[in-house]
Amino acid sequence: MRGAGRRARIGVIGAGWWVVTHHLPLLARRDDVALVSVCRLGREELNEVRRRFGFAVASLARRHRVAALPSDLTAVELNTTTGFSTGRSAMFWPGGSPQFGQFRREASFTWDVSMLPVGRGKPSTGMGAPGYNVAQGTKHPEEAFVLLQYLTGREAQLAEVQAGTITPSRKSVAFGPEYLGQRPPERVRLIAESLDHVKMPPQLCNWTDFQATLDREMAPLWAGSKPAREAAGAAKQALAPLVQEARRMEDRSGK
């Protein structure tokens, strides 16, 4: 913030496990930040977050309808992306790398971007991306490699930049006029600069199954029908076999 002694007054909507373990500890240590208000599902969990980080105001999202539940959006034929682009949701947090094409086409209001800090120690942020692989038993390895070269090359990334479907991994594209010159957002350079600070989540070869299981086990928490501790315990139990399976698959592929 500009100006000595000024503090950013922060209100948090949705203080789930990721926010509580990664973002809030970093913000709480800053002298220029005041954690003012928080809302989330679960009275016990809400009170714990308030006590731990010293929020002055805490409220239940479900009671006061501050944050939209998935069921709220699907009831009006929206999802998290269209909920934001149509102005029904105030904030959108992408699950992977930021993609702006749909927002540029559909949003009729002014919007911008910021990066969320994760972890401890040196500055870092999270970001996901698609992965390209060649099957070990492919009958056409040379042709497959040529395709991989194209998909990860400058030409393909420029095409996706024009469509607004990618945060380019190549710095020559990320810092090029084709990417930095598009508006909105005004702070698009912030996305490019964050590539030096990305902290990738664990990469599992069965990630699709892992994500589907995680979504299923956490759904009762987001709907307010199961407390966070119970939902997290059920998720851990359901995900453990998938983690073991991923390790076995990696061991076999490395032999």
N, C-alpha and C positions, 0 to 999 in steps of 0.2 A: 504494500500500500504506500501511497505517497503521503508525506506529511508526518513529522515526528509525533509519536504518541497516539496516532490514530489506530483503531482496531477494526478489523472486519467482523461484523456481527453475523454469525452463521446459524442458519436454521436447517435442520436435517429432516428430510422426509424419507422414511424407510431405513432404519438403522439395523440392517441384518448382519449376519456374521462377518461378511467381507468388509463392510463399513466399520464395524466395531473392532476388528482385528488389524485392519490396515490403515484406513483413512483417519478415523478419530484420534488414535494415539499420536499421529503426526501433527494433526491440527492442535491438539491439546497442549503440545509442547511449545507452540509458537506464542511469543509475546504479543504479536500483532493480530491475534485471533481471539474472539470471545464466542464460546459455544453457548448460544442463547436458548434455542428451542429444538425439540426433537419429537417426532411422532413415529410410531411403529405398532405392529400388531403384538398382542400379548401383554397383559398388565404387568406380570412379574418381570418379563424381559425388559419392558419399557422402564420400570422403576430401577432395574439394575443398571441400564445404560445411563439414566439420569444421575444416579448416585456415583457411578464410576467416573463420569466426565464432567459432573457439576453443571448440567444444564439447568437454567433457571425455570424453563417451562417444558412440560412433557405432556403429550396427549396421545390417545389411542386413535390411530388412523381410521380404523373400522368404525368407531363411534362417531367421529366428527367428519368423516368422509373427506379427509384432506388428500389422501392418495387413492387413485383408482385401483381397484382390484382387477385381476384378469377377467373375472366374471362381469365386471362393470363394462369393460371394453368389448368383450365378445357379445354382450347383450345388445349393443348398438352396432355390431358388425365392424368392430375396430380391433387392432392389435396395438402393441406398444409403439410400433413405427407410425402407423396411420393415426394413432391417438395423438402423437406429437405433431405430425405434419398438418393435421386439421385443426390444431389449436385446442384440443380437448385435454391434453396433458401438458404440464408446464415444463417438463424436463424429460430427456431421452438419454438413456445410458446404453450404448451399443454393446452387444455381447462380444464382438470381435473388433476388427479395425473400423474406424469411422468411415462411413460411406454417405456422401451428401447428395447424390443424384436425385433421389425421391424428394428430399426436403426442398431442393432448389426448384423442382417442378411444381410441388403442391403447396408448400407453405406460403401463406399470404401475409405473414408477419415477419418482423425482424428477429433473427436468431443468430447465435454465435456459439463458440465451442470453448471448452477448457479441458485440461487433462487431470485425472484423479491420481493422487499419489498412492503407492502401494508399498508394503514392506517396511523395513527399518534400514537405517544407515544412509547411504548415499541416495540422492534423488532417483526415483524410478517410477514408472507407470506401467500399467498392464495393457496388452493389446493382443488380439488373436488374429489368425489369418488362415486361409485355406492351405492345405498341403498337397503337393503333387508327388505321386509315387509310381514306380514301374514294378509290376509284379515280377517276382523272382523267376517264375516259369514262363515268362512271355516268349512267344515265338518270333517276335520282331523287336529285339532290344535296340537296334540301331535307329529304327523309325520312331520308337517310343522316346529315345533320348533326344532326337531332333524336335519332337513335339514339346518335351520339357524345356529345351533351350528356347523355343519360341514363347511358351507361356510365361517364363521367368525373364524374358528379354525386354529390352527397351520398347520395341514396337508394340508388343501386347500390353505393356503397362500404360503406355500413352493412350491406347485405345480405351482402356478401362478408366483412365483419368477423365477422358472426355465424356464417358457415360456416367461418371460419378459413382462407380461401383468398387473403388479400391482406394486404400492408402498405399501408395507405391513404396515398395521395399528398396528399390534402387534410388540412391541419393541423387543421382543425376536427373532422375524424374521428379523426385520429391521436392528438390530445390530448383526445378526448372520452371519456366514461365507458364507452361501448360497447366501445371498443378497450382502454383502459387498465384497465378493470375485469375483464377476462377473465384467468383463471389456469389452468394455468401459461402462460408463464413469469413468475417473480416480477419480473424486470427488463424487463418489456415496455416501460416508459417509455424505456429506453435505445434501443430501436428507433425510437420516435417522435422522440427527440432527434437521432438520427443523420441524419434527413432533411435537416438543415442542412449536413451534411458529406459528402453522397453525391458520389462521382466516377464518372460514368457511363462505361462502355466505349464505343468507337467504334460508331456506329449505321450499319449497312449494310442496304440495301434487300434484299439477298439473304442475310440473316443465317442463314436456315435451311440453305442450302447450305454456307455458311461453317462453321457449327458441325458439320454432319455430316462435312465434310471434315477438320476439325480433330480430331474424335473418332476418325475412321478412322486418321489418320496418327499420333496419339499412343497408340493402343491397344497397339502393340508395346512402347512404353516402360513403360506401366503393367503389362504382363504380364511385364516383365523380359527380353524377347527382343531389345531394341535399346537401345543407349546413348542418353543424353539428347541429345548433340550430333547424332548421326545422325538421330534422330527429329525434332528441331527443324528440321534442314536440309531434310528431306523435307516437313515441314509447310509451311515457308516457300515451297518451290517449288510445292507444290500449291495454296496459298492465294493466291499472287500473281495468277493470272488472275482469281480471284473478286473481289479488291480492285479490279482494273482494270475489271472488268465493272460493279461497283457504282458506280464513279466515272462511267463512261459513262452508266449509267442515270440517275444524279443530274443529269448535265449535260443530258441530253435532257429530263428533267422540269422543269428550270429555264428552258427556252427557251419 
